[in-house]
């Protein structure tokens, strides 16, 4: 029986569904930093005023507001490739054109034309995110959502790394315009995946009107038992982790680490630790289920935050920093995989795009609002007490698991409050 389970797990890991999740994650992660890191470097090189460069952050609004047009993508089906793949192909082709178009602009002479082109990139990128999230939810069984989400996140991070690191390295040798053309071509694997992947089967029907697509997802969600508690959980589960992360760079510098040590250990080593954690979290979820994974990975997240308080006591130690970063990024990667799988599992497949877009927009709120007072807290509490406080702030999110993700129910789909999430 054990060998059969291992064989079954290996078949899931190596399945085409997981390859699709990985490639689609890469396609979604690639455009993000083309309108942030790479574009900022290009504008700085062209002598654009810093105030204008700072204002360019506003072109990222579509990522936050994507829930506004998600109902449109739930309501209408294009006459080719099906409900999800049709819109996905349109978004990806538009992305290729808009990224290439951004590369053909002149930041030095026409910064507002650059802003318009960058806005088109973020709009079509956010649209791709909406459809990919919906596709992944509808294509994967609940028990495979954890691994599928982890592979998506890893693909996403690889796309970001290629765009930012690879883009900046190439820009030292070739013009930025050519860099953007190369990045536009890197969306092609995603297009090929869209053409070859199967369209998910939906047996629950689809919204018949735009009003039904926009309002029914909210009505359906808030009719569920424990709906408000679930929103509170989404806000609180990673709040301690987000607050601690907001102040780590000043912390490293304050206790004596050089910028080279931070770049090497925190950024490079930490990146691969996060990749490993996300992948490990996905594989473990095949055995533990989403509920138990939220408990285990949430506990690891809290302990890893407390480790920063220990590092504050130790002071400058490369070995200690490496250990803390390895554990923190591993646990954060695991927690993110479980968190995203849980949000996918609670969406109704009839309104997947709209409900998931709303939930992912909501998960970004703590990163902005809770991170704002962290500098004040660190200044007045001291580093060790600050990180202990961030650890304690994680407790309410963990306690909410008692309400709707009990340990004795392995699968989030079987939770008692989730009576209509599957339709």
C-alpha positions in Angstrom: 0.0 0.0 0.0 2.9 2.4 0.8 4.5 1.8 -2.5 1.1 2.4 -4.3 0.7 5.7 -2.4 4.3 6.8 -3.3 3.6 5.9 -7.0 0.3 7.8 -6.9 2.0 10.9 -5.4 4.8 10.7 -8.0 2.2 10.5 -10.8 0.6 13.7 -9.5 3.9 15.5 -9.1 4.9 14.6 -12.7 1.5 15.2 -14.3 0.8 17.6 -17.1 -1.5 19.6 -14.7 1.5 20.5 -12.6 3.6 21.5 -15.6 0.8 23.7 -16.7 0.7 25.4 -13.2 4.4 26.0 -13.3 4.5 27.5 -16.8 1.5 29.6 -16.2 3.1 30.9 -13.0 6.2 31.8 -15.0 4.1 33.7 -17.5 2.3 35.6 -14.7 5.5 36.5 -12.8 7.5 37.8 -15.8 5.6 41.1 -16.5 5.5 42.3 -12.9 9.0 43.8 -12.5 9.1 45.0 -16.2 7.0 48.0 -15.0 8.9 48.4 -11.7 12.6 47.5 -11.3 13.6 47.3 -15.0 11.5 50.4 -16.0 12.9 52.4 -13.1 16.5 51.6 -14.1 15.7 52.6 -17.8 14.1 55.9 -16.7 17.0 56.7 -14.4 19.5 56.0 -17.1 17.5 58.4 -19.4 17.7 61.2 -16.8 14.0 61.2 -15.9 13.1 63.2 -12.8 12.9 61.0 -9.6 9.4 62.4 -8.9 8.2 61.1 -12.2 9.9 57.7 -11.6 8.1 57.5 -8.2 4.7 58.3 -9.7 5.2 55.4 -12.1 4.2 53.2 -9.2 0.6 54.1 -9.9 0.6 52.1 -13.2 0.5 49.0 -10.9 -3.1 49.8 -9.8 -4.7 47.1 -12.0 -3.1 44.5 -9.8 -5.0 45.8 -6.8 -8.3 46.6 -8.7 -8.5 43.5 -10.9 -11.6 42.3 -9.1 -13.5 45.1 -10.9 -13.4 43.4 -14.3 -13.1 39.8 -13.1 -16.9 39.4 -13.4 -16.7 40.2 -17.1 -14.3 37.3 -17.6 -16.6 35.0 -15.6 -19.7 36.1 -17.6 -18.5 36.0 -21.2 -17.0 33.1 -23.1 -15.1 33.8 -26.4 -15.9 31.8 -29.5 -12.6 30.0 -29.4 -10.6 27.7 -26.9 -13.3 27.9 -24.2 -14.2 30.1 -21.3 -10.7 30.2 -19.6 -8.2 29.5 -22.4 -9.9 32.0 -24.8 -9.5 34.9 -22.5 -6.0 33.7 -21.5 -4.8 33.7 -25.1 -6.2 37.2 -25.6 -4.4 38.5 -22.5 -1.1 36.8 -23.4 -1.1 38.1 -27.0 -2.0 41.6 -25.7 0.8 41.3 -23.2 3.4 40.4 -25.9 2.3 43.4 -27.9 2.2 45.8 -25.0 5.6 44.7 -23.6 7.2 45.2 -27.0 5.3 48.5 -27.3 6.7 49.6 -23.9 10.2 48.9 -25.2 9.6 51.1 -28.2 8.8 54.2 -26.1 11.3 57.0 -25.2 11.4 57.6 -21.4 13.7 60.7 -21.8 11.3 62.6 -24.1 7.9 61.0 -23.6 7.6 59.8 -20.0 3.8 59.9 -20.1 3.7 57.7 -23.2 5.9 55.3 -21.2 3.3 55.5 -18.4 0.5 54.7 -20.8 2.4 51.7 -22.3 3.3 50.5 -18.8 -0.3 50.7 -17.7 -1.4 48.5 -20.6 1.2 46.0 -19.5 -0.1 45.9 -16.0 -3.7 45.7 -17.1 -3.2 42.7 -19.4 -0.9 41.1 -16.8 -3.5 41.5 -14.1 -6.1 40.1 -16.5 -3.8 37.1 -17.2 -3.5 36.6 -13.4 -7.3 36.5 -13.0 -7.8 33.8 -15.7 -4.8 31.7 -14.6 -6.0 31.7 -11.0 -9.5 30.6 -12.1 -8.0 28.0 -14.5 -5.9 26.5 -11.7 -8.8 26.3 -9.4 -11.1 24.6 -12.0 -8.4 22.3 -13.4 -7.0 20.8 -10.2 -8.9 18.6 -7.7 -8.9 20.0 -4.1 -6.3 17.5 -2.9 -3.9 18.8 -5.7 -4.4 22.5 -5.1 -1.5 22.7 -2.6 1.1 21.3 -5.0 -0.4 23.2 -7.9 -0.3 26.4 -6.0 3.3 25.8 -4.9 4.5 25.2 -8.5 2.6 28.3 -9.7 4.3 30.4 -7.0 7.7 29.0 -7.9 7.1 29.6 -11.6 6.0 33.1 -10.7 9.2 33.8 -8.8 11.3 32.4 -11.7 9.6 34.8 -14.0 10.3 37.7 -11.7 13.9 36.7 -11.4 14.3 36.5 -15.2 12.7 39.8 -15.7 14.5 41.8 -13.0 17.9 40.1 -12.7 18.1 38.9 -16.3 16.7 42.1 -17.7 19.1 44.4 -15.8 22.1 42.1 -16.7 21.2 42.2 -20.4 20.7 46.0 -20.3 24.4 46.4 -19.6 25.1 45.0 -23.0 22.1 45.7 -25.2 19.6 48.6 -25.4 16.5 48.5 -23.1 14.3 48.4 -26.2 15.8 45.1 -27.2 15.5 43.8 -23.6 11.8 44.4 -23.7 11.5 42.6 -27.0 13.3 39.5 -25.6 11.0 39.6 -22.5 7.9 39.8 -24.8 9.1 36.7 -26.5 9.5 34.9 -23.1 5.6 35.0 -22.9 5.5 32.5 -25.8 5.9 29.4 -23.7 2.8 30.5 -21.8 0.9 31.0 -25.2 1.9 27.5 -26.2 0.7 26.1 -22.9 -2.6 27.8 -23.3 -3.1 26.3 -26.8 -2.1 22.8 -25.7 -3.7 22.6 -22.2 -7.2 21.2 -21.8 -10.1 23.5 -21.0 -11.5 22.8 -17.5 -14.9 21.1 -17.3 -17.5 23.1 -15.5 -20.7 21.3 -14.6 -22.2 24.0 -12.4 -23.1 26.5 -15.2 -22.0 30.0 -15.7 -23.4 33.5 -14.9 -26.1 34.5 -17.4 -25.8 38.3 -16.9 -23.0 40.7 -15.8 -25.1 41.6 -12.8 -25.2 37.9 -11.8 -21.5 37.6 -12.4 -20.7 40.7 -10.2 -23.2 40.3 -7.3 -23.9 36.6 -7.0 -20.3 35.8 -6.0 -20.6 38.1 -3.0 -24.1 36.9 -2.1 -23.1 33.2 -2.4 -20.0 33.8 -0.3 -21.6 35.7 2.6 -24.4 33.1 2.8 -21.9 30.6 4.1 -21.5 29.8 7.7 -18.4 31.5 9.1 -17.8 33.7 6.0 -16.7 36.7 8.1 -14.4 34.6 10.2 -12.8 33.3 7.0 -12.1 36.9 5.8 -10.6 37.7 9.1 -8.3 34.6 8.8 -7.2 35.7 5.3 -6.3 39.1 6.7 -4.5 37.8 9.8 -2.8 34.5 8.8 0.4 36.1 7.5 0.2 39.4 9.2 3.1 38.8 11.6 5.3 37.5 8.8 4.4 40.6 6.7 5.1 43.1 9.5 8.5 41.5 10.3 9.5 41.4 6.7 8.8 45.1 6.3 11.7 46.0 8.6 14.2 43.3 8.0 16.6 45.4 5.8 17.0 48.2 8.3 17.4 45.5 11.0 20.3 43.8 9.1 22.1 47.0 8.6 21.5 48.1 12.2 23.2 45.0 13.7 26.2 45.3 11.5 25.7 43.3 8.3 27.2 44.8 5.1 25.1 45.3 2.0 27.1 42.6 0.3 26.3 40.1 3.1 22.6 41.1 2.9 22.6 40.7 -0.9 24.3 37.4 -0.9 22.6 35.7 2.0 19.2 37.3 2.2 18.5 37.9 -1.5 20.3 35.1 -3.4 20.4 32.3 -0.8 17.0 33.3 0.5 15.5 33.1 -2.9 16.4 29.5 -3.4 15.3 28.7 0.2 11.9 30.2 -0.6 11.7 28.1 -3.8 12.5 25.0 -1.8 10.0 25.8 0.9 7.2 26.4 -1.5 7.9 23.2 -3.4 8.2 21.2 -0.1 5.0 22.7 1.2 3.2 21.6 -2.0 4.4 18.1 -1.7 3.6 17.9 2.0 0.1 19.1 1.4 -0.5 16.0 -0.8 -0.1 14.0 2.4 -1.4 16.4 5.1 -4.2 18.1 3.3 -4.8 21.8 3.3 -6.2 22.1 6.9 -3.3 20.4 8.7 -0.8 22.2 6.5 -2.2 25.6 7.5 -1.6 24.6 11.2 1.9 23.2 10.7 3.2 25.9 8.3 1.6 28.7 10.3 3.4 27.4 13.4 6.7 27.3 11.5 6.1 30.9 10.3 5.6 32.2 13.8 8.7 30.4 15.1 10.8 31.7 12.2 9.7 35.3 13.1 10.8 34.7 16.7 14.2 33.6 15.4 14.8 37.2 14.3 14.6 38.2 18.0 17.2 35.6 18.7 19.4 37.1 15.9 19.0 40.5 17.5 20.5 39.1 20.7 23.4 37.3 18.8 24.3 40.3 16.6 26.5 40.1 13.6 27.0 36.5 12.7 27.0 35.2 9.1 26.2 31.7 10.3 23.3 32.8 12.5 21.9 35.0 9.7 22.2 32.1 7.2 20.3 29.7 9.5 17.6 32.2 10.3 17.1 33.1 6.6 17.0 29.4 5.6 14.3 28.6 8.2 12.3 31.8 7.6 12.2 31.5 3.8 11.5 27.8 3.9 8.6 28.3 6.4 7.3 31.4 4.5 7.3 29.5 1.2 5.4 26.6 2.8 2.9 29.0 4.4 2.3 30.9 1.1 1.6 27.6 -0.7 -1.0 26.6 1.9 -2.5 30.0 2.1 -3.0 30.2 -1.7 -4.3 26.7 -1.9 -6.8 27.4 0.9 -8.1 30.5 -0.9 -8.5 28.6 -4.1 -10.3 25.8 -2.4 -13.0 28.1 -0.9 -14.1 29.6 -4.2 -17.2 28.6 -6.0 -16.3 27.2 -9.4 -19.2 29.1 -11.0 -17.6 32.4 -10.0 -13.9 31.4 -9.7 -12.4 34.4 -11.4 -14.4 37.0 -9.3 -14.1 35.4 -5.9 -10.4 34.5 -6.2 -9.6 38.1 -7.5 -11.4 39.5 -4.5 -9.6 37.2 -2.0 -6.2 37.9 -3.5 -6.8 41.7 -3.4 -7.8 41.3 0.2 -4.6 39.4 1.1 -2.6 42.4 0.0 -4.2 44.7 2.6 -2.1 43.6 5.6 1.1 44.0 3.6 0.3 47.7 3.1 -1.7 48.7 6.3 0.0 46.6 8.9 3.4 47.3 7.6 3.0 51.1 7.9 3.5 51.4 11.7 6.4 48.8 11.9 9.1 51.5 11.9 7.4 53.2 14.9 7.1 49.9 16.7 10.7 48.9 16.1 12.0 52.3 17.2 10.1 52.3 20.4 10.3 48.6 21.3 13.8 47.7 20.2 14.5 45.0 17.6 14.2 41.9 19.9 10.8 43.0 21.4 9.6 44.1 18.0 10.0 40.6 16.5 8.5 39.0 19.6 5.5 41.3 19.1 5.3 40.2 15.4 5.3 36.6 16.6 2.5 37.2 19.0 0.4 39.0 16.4 0.3 35.7 14.4 -1.6 34.0 17.2 -5.2 35.3 16.4 -4.8 34.0 12.8 -3.8 30.6 14.1 -6.7 30.5 16.6 -9.2 31.2 13.8 -8.2 27.8 12.3 -10.1 26.2 15.2 -13.3 27.7 13.6 -13.1 26.5 10.0 -9.9 24.4 9.5 -10.0 21.8 12.3 -7.0 19.5 12.6 -9.1 16.4 12.4 -10.4 17.3 8.9 -7.6 16.8 6.5 -9.2 18.4 3.5 -10.4 22.0 3.5 -13.2 20.9 1.2 -14.7 18.8 4.0 -14.8 21.7 6.5 -18.3 22.0 8.0 -18.6 25.7 7.2 -17.8 25.2 3.5 -21.3 24.0 2.5 -21.6 25.8 -0.9 -18.0 26.5 -1.9 -18.1 23.8 -4.5 -21.5 24.8 -5.7 
